[in-house]
Each structure stands twice: as structure tokens, then as C-alpha cells.
Amino acid sequence: MKERFRVLWLAVAVCLVSTAGVAVGDDFAEGCVSCHRQMTGKTDFRLNVLLEQVGHRKINRLKMIPKDCGRCHSDDDGDNSFTAMIHEIHFDVPKVNLFVTRYDGTCIHCHSIDVESGEAGLKNGPKNW
């Protein structure tokens, strides 16, 4: 019974999210680069700047974000996978995490849902540096 309830709840959630996407425009159509950008007079949140600050190697050769990140980062590493890392960065300690508290971050900031098939996807956009 619990499993049926979970499946039903998931189906309702998918329908609501996909319907919302049809009714309004997508403010985050390019995924990462929709939010990770430089705004006049504010902190530069572009990924090349943020990653340089934490010692990541240069990412100038990337063209589509996050698709091209998969050239080096794979999802075959279990808890150390790219997917796990990105989810932890954006959702760890939600009460103080800026993605959640300041930007009302949710799944649909990064993920899309195909209204025809109901399949979830990952939004990609051209680099902005």
C-alpha cells in the first residue's frame, strides 16, 4: 500500500511540475549558466570564477554546461559521483544553503521534464565566460 501511495504521489508531482512548465516560461532554461552568471555590481557567480577559487583546473575548453563536465567527471563513482557532488553542493544544510534560502532552489532549476513522455532530463546551456 505504501509503495502504491509513493508511486501515485510521484505521478502527481510530475504532472504538477510538467503542467507548470507549460503554463509559464522557464527562467532557468539553460540550467547551471542561468544562475551562475555575473550580474552588474554583484558577486561573479560564473562557474569558471567559482571553480578557480577552489583550485579547480581551467575549464575554458568546455562549451555546454554541465554536459561537457562529464568529460572528466563521471557518475560511476557512487557517493563521489558528479551527480552526488552537485546535489550536495546545492542542497546540503538547506537552512543555510544559498541555493535554497536566497534563490528558492528546486529540482526544476536544473532538471527538465518532457511533458509528452514524462521523462526527466538535465538542462544544458552554452558557457558564459
Secondary structure, DSSP 8 states (H G I E B T S, - for coil): -HHHHHHHHHHHHHHHHHHHHHHS--TTTTTHHHHSSB-TTS-B--HHHHHHHTT----TT--EETGGGGGT--S-SGGGSHHHHHHHHHHSSTTT-HHHHTT---GGGTEEE-TTT--EEE--EE---
